[in-house]
Amino acid sequence: MALCLCLASTAGLAQIGEDPRLAPLRELIQDPASKVRLEALRAVAKIPTGESAALALSALDRPMDPGLDYALWMTINDLSEPWIAALQSGAWKPEGHEKQLEFALKAIRPEQASRVLSQLLATKPLAKDGQGPWIELIGAAGSPKELRQVFDQVVSGGFDAPTSARALTALGEASRLRKVQPGGDLSSVTRLLTSDSEPIQVAALRLAGLWKQAAFVSSVAGVLSSPSLRPAVRDAALETLRQIGGPDSLKALQGLVASSNPSLRRAAVASLAQLDLGAALPSIVAVAQESSEETEALAFWRSVLGVKGSGKRIAEGLPKSGVPQPVARAGMRAAREGGRNDLDLVLALAQGSGLAGETGGAAGAEVIRDLAARAVSKGDPHRGESLYRRKDLACMSCHAIGGVGAKVGPDMTSIGASAPMDYLVESVLLPNAKIKEGYHSVVVTAKDGTEYTGTLARETPQELVLRLASGAEQSVAKADIEKREQGTLSIMPGGLLDPLNEQEQLDLFAFLSRLGKPGDFDAAQGGVARLWRIGQTVHTDAQAGQDVWPLTANWDDRRWSPAPALVKGVLTRDLINEITKASPWTARLGVYAATELVTSKDGKVRLNLKAAPGSELWVDGRKVGGNGASTASLKAGTHRIIVRMDPKQVPDELRLDSSDGAFVLN
């Protein structure tokens, strides 16, 4: 701190050019010790020159951490005007310093960034492929003039398809977070609503919703009438109608709730509920009674219970005959998760469907001790791991083990080694009894009446990002928040064990109690692939010339299925075959398991594959070996690794490890 104090008296004296006061700081700002670099950054802030700003930004040439990032952000704020002057005069040139430019433009005030962008864009048109940070920077700081420039370039076809989608998203962020939109007429966005590119179509729909012009409703409704409507497009179009609101949107949604398409009907009812709960109530009850699959029902309940006050009103409208038990159980879960506790709905669903014993009543200390003791003596942790992975329990939607899974709730990697069995039992049976620090729910009520409950993922001056119980992240612009409060309940719902019989409960607790202990349930062991994607090729792929598509397909290709490894780091044959199960008349040609490895330096990388004889190991599209040990010469960076297997020789266990890199876990 003394370094900062000794330079404070020189503030305001220097001009652009060589300054002897900066000489000792040039070395310190590159020091290996982050604390020294941090102090040097704050000292530089006391010398208000363009040269000081350039020196501060050079800190980005070395690895950063949150403390250094914040120190640089404050320093650039302090030096914003000298830096802008240096940029405008040409003393500081952005060429070759794009990373520094991006940081500085995001750090300074939006009105300052707009001045810079206006000058830069006047002499530097945006590239067709969107190269550089310009599009996102315009979205984050551009004025209506710069936003108009981007919008016109999209509409005129001046960007390629991926860049157009990026640009539309950036325009949407400007509207959502800053309430700024392009100047002039915006109606040409409707021309993009029928784009052949799904990303462009989805981004344009979302943008239309954020611009909230009633004139867009008929075009959006037309999208929803398409016979080839895709889920992502459907969801974006319905959200747009809800955001635009008004009588035309209400009429369009009321027409859609009568659709013969079950998925469109469910999604339309959820959107109608957010716009007009009273108008949607009869359809909510009807759709709930129609649902036949618990996972599907859970998604529906989550969507309608996001409306403020919906739980009690739905409970009042439920028929006395109740709803099917899987639907009721899903509704009870949704009503109690994420810090929500719609007790009226829980009781109504339980009583009407004969699940009155599953309302999550309190468990006494004696019951907890007894269950803990029997889990130790009679529980099977291997069966418990299978239960933990069941989709209806959704444990993996909230918790991570060994880095794989969600981060809604606490990490489970070493829970068994650090917590006694009775604590584990109590935490699951009575999640609100002892809430771990940092995992209280946050309840956010938006100005449109939507409620969000979850844990705080991150926060910026413009937005709040919550992790929802589903594992998804929800961003809410602070300008749209009416009320924010810390919930008194755990984000973990009660009644999670209701679908399990007594032995299954014992098995699940046995599994949790073994996590982190030596053996098959120690996920702390590094160097093993834990997150895989599984795909297969069949005879129709060969007919289409796609018989080796897994070697080149993007990770977001729908033919890939995620497959987390067991805690001990293996994929079993049963799991692989379950994912790649094909119709009896389908000829399977190959089974593929894909993962990623990150290497920090160039050189040879050793890979150890445990698979069936004849399996092939491919790295970045090149075959490097097979079952057993292999070596590949790789550059520093991220590499795609694929194991190609004969469908008739899927191994009992598939495992891949390496001590020369880190496997990607999310």
C-alpha positions as CSV (number, residue, x, y, z in Angstrom):
1,M,0.0,0.0,0.0
2,A,2.9,2.4,0.6
3,L,3.6,2.3,-3.1
4,C,0.2,3.8,-3.8
5,L,0.6,6.5,-1.1
6,C,4.0,7.7,-2.2
7,L,2.7,8.4,-5.8
8,A,-0.6,9.9,-4.8
9,S,0.9,13.4,-4.5
10,T,1.9,13.4,-8.2
11,A,-1.7,12.9,-9.5
12,G,-2.7,15.4,-12.2
13,L,0.8,16.6,-13.2
14,A,1.8,14.4,-16.2
15,Q,0.8,14.6,-19.9
16,I,1.0,12.0,-22.7
17,G,4.5,11.0,-23.4
18,E,7.4,9.4,-21.5
19,D,7.0,9.9,-17.8
20,P,9.8,9.0,-15.4
21,R,7.3,8.2,-12.6
22,L,6.1,5.2,-14.6
23,A,9.6,3.7,-15.0
24,P,9.5,1.7,-11.7
25,L,5.9,0.6,-12.3
26,R,6.7,-1.0,-15.7
27,E,8.5,-3.9,-14.1
28,L,6.2,-4.1,-11.1
29,I,3.1,-4.4,-13.2
30,Q,4.5,-7.6,-14.8
31,D,5.7,-9.0,-11.4
32,P,4.9,-12.8,-10.8
33,A,3.3,-11.9,-7.5
34,S,-0.3,-10.9,-8.1
35,K,-0.4,-8.7,-5.0
36,V,2.6,-6.6,-6.3
37,R,0.8,-6.3,-9.7
38,L,-2.4,-5.2,-8.0
39,E,-0.6,-2.5,-6.0
40,A,1.2,-1.3,-9.1
41,L,-2.1,-1.0,-11.0
42,R,-3.6,1.2,-8.3
43,A,-0.4,3.3,-8.2
44,V,-0.6,3.8,-12.0
45,A,-4.1,5.2,-11.5
46,K,-2.6,8.2,-9.7
47,I,-0.8,9.4,-12.8
48,P,-3.6,10.6,-15.2
49,T,-2.0,10.1,-18.6
50,G,-2.7,8.1,-21.7
51,E,0.7,6.4,-21.2
52,S,-0.5,5.3,-17.7
53,A,-3.7,3.8,-19.2
54,A,-1.6,1.9,-21.8
55,L,0.7,0.6,-19.1
56,A,-2.3,-0.5,-16.9
57,L,-3.9,-2.4,-19.9
58,S,-0.6,-4.2,-20.5
59,A,-1.4,-6.2,-17.3
60,L,-3.8,-8.2,-19.5
61,D,-0.7,-9.8,-21.1
62,R,-0.2,-11.9,-18.0
63,P,-2.7,-14.3,-16.3
64,M,-5.4,-12.4,-14.3
65,D,-7.4,-13.3,-11.2
66,P,-10.6,-11.7,-9.8
67,G,-8.6,-9.3,-7.6
68,L,-6.4,-8.1,-10.5
69,D,-9.4,-7.9,-12.8
70,Y,-11.2,-5.6,-10.4
71,A,-8.1,-3.5,-9.8
72,L,-7.6,-3.0,-13.5
73,W,-11.3,-2.1,-13.9
74,M,-11.0,0.6,-11.2
75,T,-7.7,1.9,-12.7
76,I,-9.2,2.2,-16.2
77,N,-12.2,4.0,-14.8
78,D,-9.8,6.5,-13.1
79,L,-7.9,6.9,-16.4
80,S,-10.8,6.8,-18.7
81,E,-10.6,10.4,-20.1
82,P,-6.8,10.3,-20.7
83,W,-7.1,6.9,-22.4
84,I,-10.0,8.2,-24.6
85,A,-7.9,11.3,-25.5
86,A,-4.9,9.1,-26.4
87,L,-7.1,6.9,-28.6
88,Q,-8.7,9.8,-30.4
89,S,-5.4,11.4,-31.1
90,G,-3.8,8.2,-32.3
91,A,-1.2,8.1,-29.5
92,W,-2.8,4.7,-28.5
93,K,-3.7,2.4,-31.3
94,P,-6.2,-0.5,-31.0
95,E,-4.5,-2.6,-33.7
96,G,-2.9,-5.6,-32.1
97,H,-4.5,-4.6,-28.7
98,E,-8.1,-5.8,-29.3
99,K,-8.2,-7.6,-26.0
100,Q,-7.2,-4.4,-24.2
101,L,-9.6,-2.3,-26.2
102,E,-12.5,-4.7,-25.3
103,F,-11.6,-4.6,-21.6
104,A,-11.4,-0.8,-21.5
105,L,-14.6,-0.2,-23.4
106,K,-16.5,-2.5,-21.0
107,A,-14.9,-0.8,-18.0
108,I,-15.6,2.8,-18.7
109,R,-19.1,4.4,-18.5
110,P,-21.5,3.6,-21.4
111,E,-21.6,7.2,-22.6
112,Q,-17.8,7.3,-22.8
113,A,-17.7,4.0,-24.6
114,S,-20.3,5.3,-27.1
115,R,-18.0,8.2,-28.0
116,V,-15.1,5.8,-28.7
117,L,-17.3,3.4,-30.7
118,S,-18.7,6.2,-32.9
119,Q,-15.2,7.3,-33.9
120,L,-13.9,3.7,-34.5
121,L,-16.9,2.6,-36.5
122,A,-16.7,5.7,-38.7
123,T,-13.4,4.4,-40.1
124,K,-13.8,0.6,-39.5
125,P,-16.9,-1.1,-41.0
126,L,-17.9,-4.3,-39.4
127,A,-16.6,-7.4,-41.0
128,K,-19.0,-9.8,-42.6
129,D,-17.8,-12.6,-40.4
130,G,-18.0,-10.4,-37.3
131,Q,-14.4,-10.7,-36.5
132,G,-13.3,-9.0,-33.3
133,P,-15.3,-7.8,-30.2
134,W,-17.2,-5.0,-32.0
135,I,-20.7,-6.5,-32.1
136,E,-20.8,-7.3,-28.4
137,L,-19.2,-4.0,-27.5
138,I,-21.9,-2.1,-29.5
139,G,-24.5,-4.1,-27.7
140,A,-22.9,-3.3,-24.3
141,A,-22.2,0.4,-24.9
142,G,-23.5,1.6,-28.3
143,S,-25.9,4.5,-28.8
144,P,-29.1,4.2,-31.0
145,K,-26.9,5.3,-33.9
146,E,-24.4,2.4,-33.6
147,L,-27.2,-0.1,-32.9
148,R,-28.9,1.1,-36.1
149,Q,-25.8,0.5,-38.0
150,V,-25.6,-3.1,-36.8
151,F,-29.4,-3.7,-37.3
152,D,-29.2,-2.4,-40.9
153,Q,-26.2,-4.6,-41.7
154,V,-28.2,-7.7,-40.5
155,V,-31.3,-6.9,-42.4
156,S,-29.4,-6.1,-45.6
157,G,-27.5,-9.4,-45.5
158,G,-24.2,-7.8,-44.6
159,F,-23.3,-10.5,-42.1
160,D,-23.0,-14.2,-42.6
161,A,-25.6,-16.3,-40.7
162,P,-23.7,-17.0,-37.4
163,T,-22.7,-13.3,-37.2
164,S,-26.3,-12.2,-37.9
165,A,-27.5,-14.3,-35.0
166,R,-24.7,-12.8,-32.8
167,A,-25.7,-9.3,-33.8
168,L,-29.4,-9.8,-33.1
169,T,-28.5,-11.2,-29.7
170,A,-26.3,-8.1,-29.0
171,L,-29.2,-5.8,-30.0
172,G,-31.4,-7.7,-27.6
173,E,-29.0,-7.3,-24.7
174,A,-28.9,-3.6,-25.4
175,S,-32.6,-3.5,-25.1
176,R,-32.9,-5.8,-22.2
177,L,-30.2,-4.4,-20.0
178,R,-29.9,-0.8,-21.0
179,K,-33.3,-0.1,-22.5
180,V,-31.6,1.2,-25.7
181,Q,-32.7,0.3,-29.2
182,P,-31.8,1.4,-32.8
183,G,-33.2,4.6,-33.9
184,G,-35.8,4.7,-36.6
185,D,-38.3,2.2,-37.9
186,L,-37.9,-1.3,-36.5
187,S,-40.5,-3.2,-38.5
188,S,-37.9,-4.9,-40.8
189,V,-37.2,-7.3,-38.0
190,T,-40.3,-9.2,-39.1
191,R,-38.5,-10.2,-42.3
192,L,-36.1,-12.2,-40.2
193,L,-38.8,-14.2,-38.3
194,T,-39.0,-16.7,-41.2
195,S,-35.3,-17.1,-41.8
196,D,-34.1,-20.5,-42.9
197,S,-31.4,-20.2,-40.1
198,E,-32.8,-21.4,-36.8
199,P,-30.3,-19.3,-34.7
200,I,-31.3,-16.1,-36.7
201,Q,-35.0,-16.9,-36.4
202,V,-34.8,-17.5,-32.6
203,A,-32.7,-14.4,-32.0
204,A,-35.0,-12.2,-34.2
205,L,-38.1,-13.5,-32.3
206,R,-36.5,-12.7,-29.0
207,L,-35.5,-9.2,-30.2
208,A,-39.1,-8.6,-31.4
209,G,-40.3,-9.5,-27.9
210,L,-37.9,-7.1,-26.3
211,W,-38.9,-4.3,-28.6
212,K,-42.6,-4.9,-27.6
213,Q,-44.4,-3.6,-30.6
214,A,-48.0,-4.7,-31.1
215,A,-47.5,-4.6,-34.9
216,F,-45.2,-7.6,-34.6
217,V,-47.9,-10.0,-33.2
218,S,-49.4,-11.2,-36.4
219,S,-46.0,-12.1,-37.8
220,V,-45.1,-14.0,-34.6
221,A,-48.4,-15.8,-34.7
222,G,-47.7,-16.8,-38.3
223,V,-44.4,-18.4,-37.2
224,L,-46.4,-20.5,-34.7
225,S,-48.7,-21.8,-37.4
226,S,-45.9,-23.4,-39.3
227,P,-46.3,-27.2,-39.6
228,S,-42.6,-27.7,-39.2
229,L,-42.3,-25.7,-36.0
230,R,-39.1,-26.5,-34.1
231,P,-39.0,-26.4,-30.2
232,A,-36.5,-23.6,-29.9
233,V,-38.5,-21.4,-32.4
234,R,-41.8,-22.3,-30.7
235,D,-40.5,-21.3,-27.2
236,A,-39.0,-18.0,-28.5
237,A,-42.2,-17.1,-30.4
238,L,-44.4,-17.8,-27.3
239,E,-42.1,-15.8,-25.1
240,T,-42.3,-12.9,-27.6
241,L,-46.1,-12.9,-27.5
242,R,-46.0,-12.8,-23.7
243,Q,-43.5,-10.0,-23.7
244,I,-45.4,-7.9,-26.2
245,G,-48.7,-8.5,-24.4
246,G,-51.9,-6.6,-25.1
247,P,-55.2,-7.9,-26.5
248,D,-53.7,-9.2,-29.8
249,S,-51.1,-11.4,-28.0
250,L,-53.8,-12.6,-25.6
251,K,-56.1,-13.6,-28.4
252,A,-53.3,-15.4,-30.2
253,L,-52.3,-17.4,-27.1
254,Q,-55.9,-18.3,-26.4
255,G,-56.2,-19.8,-29.8
256,L,-53.0,-21.8,-29.4
257,V,-54.1,-23.5,-26.1
258,A,-56.6,-25.4,-28.2
259,S,-53.9,-26.8,-30.5
260,S,-53.9,-30.5,-31.2
261,N,-50.1,-30.5,-30.8
262,P,-49.5,-31.5,-27.2
263,S,-46.1,-29.8,-26.8
264,L,-47.4,-26.5,-28.4
265,R,-50.5,-26.6,-26.2
266,R,-48.5,-27.0,-23.0
267,A,-46.1,-24.3,-23.9
268,A,-48.9,-21.9,-25.0
269,V,-50.8,-22.5,-21.7
270,A,-47.6,-21.6,-19.7
271,S,-47.2,-18.4,-21.7
272,L,-50.9,-17.5,-21.3
273,A,-50.6,-18.0,-17.6
274,Q,-47.8,-15.4,-17.4
275,L,-49.9,-13.0,-19.4
276,D,-53.3,-13.6,-17.8
277,L,-53.4,-16.3,-15.1
278,G,-57.2,-16.1,-14.7
279,A,-57.7,-16.8,-18.4
280,A,-55.2,-19.7,-18.3
281,L,-56.5,-21.5,-15.2
282,P,-59.0,-23.9,-16.9
283,S,-56.4,-24.8,-19.5
284,I,-53.7,-25.3,-16.8
285,V,-55.9,-27.9,-15.0
286,A,-56.8,-29.6,-18.3
287,V,-53.2,-29.9,-19.5
288,A,-52.1,-31.1,-16.1
289,Q,-54.6,-33.9,-16.3
290,E,-53.5,-34.9,-19.8
291,S,-49.8,-35.2,-18.9
292,S,-48.6,-38.8,-18.8
293,E,-44.9,-38.6,-18.1
294,E,-43.5,-37.2,-14.9
295,T,-40.5,-35.4,-16.4
296,E,-42.7,-33.7,-18.9
297,A,-45.2,-32.8,-16.1
298,L,-42.4,-31.3,-14.0
299,A,-41.3,-29.0,-16.7
300,F,-45.0,-27.8,-17.2
301,W,-45.5,-27.2,-13.5
302,R,-42.3,-25.2,-13.2
303,S,-43.4,-23.0,-16.1
304,V,-46.8,-22.1,-14.6
305,L,-45.7,-21.8,-11.0
306,G,-43.3,-19.0,-12.0
307,V,-46.4,-16.7,-12.0
308,K,-46.9,-14.9,-8.7
309,G,-49.7,-16.3,-6.7
310,S,-50.4,-19.2,-9.2
311,G,-50.0,-22.0,-6.7
312,K,-53.0,-21.1,-4.5
313,R,-55.2,-20.3,-7.5
314,I,-54.4,-23.6,-9.3
315,A,-55.1,-25.5,-6.1
316,E,-58.5,-24.0,-5.9
317,G,-59.2,-25.0,-9.5
318,L,-58.1,-28.6,-9.2
319,P,-60.9,-31.2,-9.6
320,K,-61.8,-33.2,-6.5
321,S,-61.0,-36.4,-8.4
322,G,-57.5,-35.2,-8.6
323,V,-54.9,-35.6,-11.3
324,P,-52.8,-38.7,-12.2
325,Q,-50.2,-39.6,-9.5
326,P,-47.1,-39.0,-11.7
327,V,-48.5,-35.5,-12.5
328,A,-49.4,-34.8,-8.9
329,R,-46.0,-35.9,-7.7
330,A,-44.3,-33.7,-10.3
331,G,-46.5,-30.8,-9.2
332,M,-45.7,-31.3,-5.5
333,R,-42.0,-31.3,-6.3
334,A,-42.2,-28.1,-8.3
335,A,-44.2,-26.4,-5.6
336,R,-41.5,-27.1,-3.0
337,E,-38.3,-26.7,-4.9
338,G,-36.0,-23.7,-5.3
339,G,-37.1,-22.1,-2.1
340,R,-40.7,-22.1,-3.0
341,N,-43.3,-23.6,-0.7
342,D,-46.8,-23.5,-2.2
343,L,-48.4,-25.5,0.6
344,D,-51.9,-25.1,-0.7
345,L,-51.0,-26.7,-4.0
346,V,-49.0,-29.5,-2.4
347,L,-51.9,-30.5,-0.1
348,A,-54.5,-30.3,-2.9
349,L,-52.4,-32.5,-5.2
350,A,-51.6,-35.0,-2.5
351,Q,-55.2,-35.4,-1.3
352,G,-56.8,-35.5,-4.7
353,S,-54.4,-38.2,-6.0
354,G,-54.0,-40.4,-3.0
355,L,-50.6,-39.2,-2.1
356,A,-51.5,-37.7,1.3
357,G,-48.6,-39.6,2.9
358,E,-46.1,-37.8,0.7
359,T,-46.5,-34.3,1.8
360,G,-43.0,-34.1,3.4
361,G,-44.1,-34.3,7.0
362,A,-41.4,-33.7,9.7
363,A,-39.2,-36.6,10.6
364,G,-38.3,-37.0,14.2
365,A,-34.7,-37.4,15.5
366,E,-35.4,-41.1,16.3
367,V,-36.6,-41.7,12.8
368,I,-33.5,-40.1,11.3
369,R,-31.2,-42.1,13.6
370,D,-32.9,-45.4,12.7
371,L,-32.8,-44.7,9.0
372,A,-29.2,-43.7,9.2
373,A,-28.3,-46.9,11.1
374,R,-30.1,-49.2,8.6
375,A,-28.5,-47.4,5.6
376,V,-25.1,-48.3,7.0
377,S,-26.0,-51.9,7.6
378,K,-28.3,-52.7,4.7
379,G,-27.7,-50.0,2.0
380,D,-26.0,-50.9,-1.3
381,P,-24.0,-47.9,-2.6
382,H,-23.7,-49.2,-6.1
383,R,-27.5,-49.5,-6.4
384,G,-27.6,-46.1,-4.8
385,E,-25.5,-44.6,-7.5
386,S,-27.9,-45.8,-10.1
387,L,-30.8,-44.1,-8.2
388,Y,-28.8,-40.9,-7.8
389,R,-28.6,-40.8,-11.7
390,R,-32.3,-41.3,-12.2
391,K,-33.9,-38.4,-14.1
392,D,-37.0,-38.3,-12.0
393,L,-35.0,-37.6,-8.9
394,A,-32.9,-35.0,-10.7
395,C,-30.0,-35.1,-8.3
396,M,-27.6,-34.4,-11.1
397,S,-29.6,-31.4,-12.1
398,C,-28.6,-29.6,-8.9
399,H,-25.3,-31.2,-7.7
400,A,-21.9,-32.0,-9.1
401,I,-19.6,-34.9,-8.3
402,G,-16.0,-34.6,-9.5
403,G,-16.8,-31.5,-11.4
404,V,-19.6,-33.1,-13.5
405,G,-23.2,-32.0,-12.9
406,A,-24.9,-28.7,-12.0
407,K,-23.9,-26.1,-9.4
408,V,-27.4,-25.2,-8.0
409,G,-26.7,-27.0,-4.8
410,P,-23.5,-27.9,-2.9
411,D,-20.8,-30.1,-4.5
412,M,-21.1,-33.7,-3.5
413,T,-17.6,-34.9,-4.3
414,S,-16.5,-35.5,-0.7
415,I,-19.8,-35.2,1.2
416,G,-19.5,-38.8,2.5
417,A,-16.0,-38.2,3.9
418,S,-17.0,-35.0,5.6
419,A,-20.5,-35.6,6.9
420,P,-21.9,-38.3,9.2
421,M,-24.8,-40.5,7.9
422,D,-27.4,-38.9,10.2
423,Y,-26.6,-35.5,8.8
424,L,-27.1,-36.8,5.3
425,V,-30.4,-38.3,6.1
426,E,-31.6,-35.2,7.8
427,S,-30.5,-33.0,4.9
428,V,-32.6,-35.0,2.4
429,L,-35.6,-35.5,4.6
430,L,-35.7,-32.0,6.2
431,P,-33.8,-29.8,3.7
432,N,-34.9,-26.6,5.6
433,A,-33.6,-27.7,9.0
434,K,-30.0,-26.8,8.3
435,I,-29.3,-24.7,5.2
436,K,-25.6,-24.5,4.1
437,E,-24.2,-21.0,3.9
438,G,-24.6,-19.6,0.4
439,Y,-27.5,-21.9,-0.6
440,H,-30.4,-20.0,0.7
441,S,-32.9,-19.2,-2.0
442,V,-33.1,-15.8,-3.6
443,V,-36.7,-14.7,-4.6
444,V,-37.0,-12.2,-7.4
445,T,-40.3,-10.7,-8.5
446,A,-40.2,-9.0,-11.9
447,K,-42.4,-6.0,-12.8
448,D,-44.5,-8.2,-15.1
449,G,-45.4,-10.5,-12.1
450,T,-43.1,-13.4,-12.9
451,E,-41.3,-14.9,-9.9
452,Y,-37.9,-16.5,-10.0
453,T,-36.4,-18.5,-7.2
454,G,-32.9,-20.0,-7.1
455,T,-29.4,-19.3,-5.9
456,L,-27.3,-16.3,-6.9
457,A,-25.0,-17.3,-9.7
458,R,-23.5,-13.9,-10.4
459,E,-24.4,-10.2,-10.5
460,T,-23.4,-7.2,-12.5
461,P,-24.5,-3.6,-12.2
462,Q,-27.1,-4.3,-14.9
463,E,-28.3,-7.9,-14.3
464,L,-28.9,-10.6,-11.8
465,V,-28.3,-14.2,-12.8
466,L,-30.0,-17.0,-10.8
467,R,-29.4,-20.7,-10.9
468,L,-32.9,-22.3,-11.0
469,A,-33.8,-25.7,-9.5
470,S,-33.9,-27.1,-13.0
471,G,-30.1,-26.3,-13.3
472,A,-30.7,-23.6,-15.9
473,E,-29.5,-20.0,-15.4
474,Q,-32.0,-17.2,-15.5
475,S,-30.9,-13.6,-16.2
476,V,-33.1,-10.8,-15.0
477,A,-32.3,-7.2,-15.9
478,K,-32.2,-5.1,-12.7
479,A,-34.3,-2.5,-14.4
480,D,-37.1,-5.1,-14.6
481,I,-36.9,-6.2,-10.9
482,E,-39.7,-5.1,-8.7
483,K,-38.6,-6.9,-5.5
484,R,-35.6,-9.0,-4.5
485,E,-35.4,-10.8,-1.2
486,Q,-33.5,-13.7,0.4
487,G,-35.8,-16.7,0.9
488,T,-36.1,-18.5,4.2
489,L,-36.2,-22.0,2.7
490,S,-33.6,-24.2,1.1
491,I,-33.5,-24.5,-2.7
492,M,-33.7,-28.2,-2.2
493,P,-37.3,-29.4,-2.2
494,G,-38.9,-31.6,0.4
495,G,-40.4,-35.0,-0.5
496,L,-37.5,-36.0,-2.8
497,L,-37.6,-39.6,-1.5
498,D,-41.3,-40.0,-2.0
499,P,-40.9,-42.0,-5.3
500,L,-38.5,-44.5,-3.6
501,N,-39.3,-47.5,-1.5
502,E,-37.6,-48.2,1.8
503,Q,-34.7,-50.2,0.4
504,E,-34.0,-47.7,-2.4
505,Q,-33.8,-44.9,0.2
506,L,-31.3,-47.0,2.2
507,D,-29.3,-47.6,-1.0
508,L,-29.2,-43.9,-1.9
509,F,-28.0,-42.9,1.6
510,A,-25.4,-45.6,1.4
511,F,-24.1,-44.1,-1.8
512,L,-24.0,-40.5,-0.5
513,S,-22.1,-41.7,2.6
514,R,-19.4,-43.3,0.5
515,L,-18.6,-40.2,-1.6
516,G,-15.1,-39.0,-1.1
517,K,-13.9,-42.2,0.7
518,P,-11.2,-44.4,-0.9
519,G,-12.5,-46.9,-3.5
520,D,-15.2,-46.8,-6.2
521,F,-16.7,-43.5,-4.9
522,D,-13.7,-41.3,-4.8
523,A,-14.2,-38.7,-7.5
524,A,-11.3,-36.5,-6.3
525,Q,-8.9,-38.6,-8.4
526,G,-8.0,-36.4,-11.4
527,G,-6.8,-37.2,-14.8
528,V,-9.9,-39.3,-15.9
529,A,-12.6,-38.4,-18.4
530,R,-15.8,-37.9,-16.6
531,L,-18.0,-36.1,-19.1
532,W,-18.8,-37.9,-22.3
533,R,-21.1,-37.5,-25.3
534,I,-22.4,-40.7,-26.9
535,G,-23.5,-41.1,-30.5
536,Q,-23.9,-43.9,-33.0
537,T,-24.0,-44.4,-36.8
538,V,-26.6,-46.5,-38.5
539,H,-27.3,-47.7,-42.0
540,T,-29.3,-44.5,-42.9
541,D,-26.2,-42.5,-42.0
542,A,-24.2,-44.5,-44.5
543,Q,-26.8,-44.0,-47.2
544,A,-26.6,-40.3,-46.6
545,G,-22.8,-40.3,-46.7
546,Q,-22.7,-39.5,-43.0
547,D,-21.3,-42.8,-41.7
548,V,-18.5,-41.1,-39.7
549,W,-20.4,-37.9,-38.6
550,P,-19.2,-38.1,-35.0
551,L,-15.6,-37.4,-36.1
552,T,-16.6,-33.9,-37.2
553,A,-20.0,-33.0,-35.8
554,N,-20.3,-30.0,-33.4
555,W,-21.0,-30.7,-29.8
556,D,-24.5,-29.1,-30.1
557,D,-25.5,-31.7,-32.8
558,R,-28.7,-33.3,-31.5
559,R,-27.3,-36.8,-32.4
560,W,-25.0,-36.5,-29.4
561,S,-26.3,-37.6,-25.9
562,P,-24.5,-36.5,-22.7
563,A,-23.3,-39.3,-20.6
564,P,-21.5,-38.6,-17.2
565,A,-19.2,-41.3,-16.1
566,L,-19.8,-43.2,-12.8
567,V,-18.0,-41.8,-9.8
568,K,-15.1,-44.2,-10.4
569,G,-14.6,-42.8,-13.9
570,V,-16.1,-45.4,-16.2
571,L,-19.0,-45.7,-18.6
572,T,-20.7,-49.1,-18.4
573,R,-21.9,-51.2,-21.2
574,D,-25.5,-50.9,-19.9
575,L,-25.3,-47.1,-20.0
576,I,-23.9,-46.9,-23.5
577,N,-26.4,-49.5,-24.9
578,E,-29.3,-47.7,-23.2
579,I,-28.3,-44.4,-24.9
580,T,-27.7,-46.0,-28.3
581,K,-30.7,-48.4,-28.3
582,A,-32.0,-48.6,-31.8
583,S,-35.1,-50.1,-33.5
584,P,-34.8,-53.8,-34.3
585,W,-34.8,-53.0,-38.0
586,T,-31.9,-50.5,-37.7
587,A,-28.4,-51.7,-38.5
588,R,-25.8,-50.1,-36.1
589,L,-22.5,-49.4,-37.8
590,G,-20.5,-47.8,-35.0
591,V,-20.7,-46.5,-31.4
592,Y,-18.8,-43.3,-30.5
593,A,-17.9,-41.9,-27.1
594,A,-16.5,-38.3,-27.2
595,T,-14.8,-36.1,-24.6
596,E,-12.3,-33.2,-24.6
597,L,-8.8,-32.7,-23.2
598,V,-7.1,-29.4,-22.5
599,T,-3.3,-29.3,-22.6
600,S,-1.3,-26.3,-21.3
601,K,1.8,-26.8,-23.5
602,D,2.9,-28.3,-26.8
603,G,4.3,-31.8,-26.6
604,K,3.6,-35.5,-26.4
605,V,0.4,-36.6,-24.5
606,R,0.0,-40.1,-23.1
607,L,-3.6,-41.5,-23.2
608,N,-4.6,-44.7,-21.5
609,L,-7.8,-46.3,-22.9
610,K,-9.6,-49.2,-21.3
611,A,-12.1,-50.5,-23.9
612,A,-12.8,-53.6,-26.0
613,P,-10.3,-55.0,-28.4
614,G,-10.7,-53.4,-31.8
615,S,-11.7,-50.0,-30.4
616,E,-10.1,-47.0,-32.0
617,L,-8.8,-43.8,-30.3
618,W,-9.1,-40.6,-32.4
619,V,-7.7,-37.1,-31.5
620,D,-8.8,-34.1,-33.5
621,G,-9.9,-36.2,-36.4
622,R,-6.8,-38.4,-36.5
623,K,-6.5,-42.0,-35.3
624,V,-3.7,-42.3,-32.7
625,G,-4.2,-45.7,-31.3
626,G,-6.7,-48.1,-29.7
627,N,-7.2,-50.1,-26.5
628,G,-4.3,-49.6,-24.1
629,A,-1.7,-46.9,-24.1
630,S,-1.2,-44.4,-26.9
631,T,0.8,-41.2,-27.5
632,A,-0.1,-38.1,-29.5
633,S,1.8,-34.9,-30.2
634,L,-0.5,-32.0,-29.5
635,K,-0.4,-28.3,-29.4
636,A,-1.5,-26.4,-26.3
637,G,-5.3,-26.0,-26.3
638,T,-8.5,-28.0,-26.3
639,H,-8.6,-31.3,-28.2
640,R,-11.5,-33.5,-29.2
641,I,-11.0,-37.2,-28.3
642,I,-13.3,-39.9,-29.7
643,V,-13.4,-43.6,-29.0
644,R,-14.9,-45.5,-31.9
645,M,-16.3,-49.0,-30.9
646,D,-17.9,-51.9,-32.7
647,P,-21.6,-52.1,-31.6
648,K,-21.1,-55.8,-31.1
649,Q,-18.1,-55.3,-28.8
650,V,-19.1,-52.5,-26.4
651,P,-16.9,-53.0,-23.4
652,D,-18.1,-53.8,-19.9
653,E,-16.4,-50.6,-18.8
654,L,-15.0,-47.7,-20.9
655,R,-12.3,-45.5,-19.2
656,L,-9.9,-42.9,-20.5
657,D,-7.2,-41.2,-18.4
658,S,-4.2,-39.0,-18.9
659,S,-1.7,-37.3,-16.6
660,D,-0.7,-34.8,-19.4
661,G,-3.8,-32.6,-19.5
662,A,-7.2,-31.9,-17.9
663,F,-10.4,-33.3,-19.2
664,V,-13.3,-30.9,-19.7
665,L,-16.0,-31.3,-17.1
666,N,-18.8,-29.1,-18.4
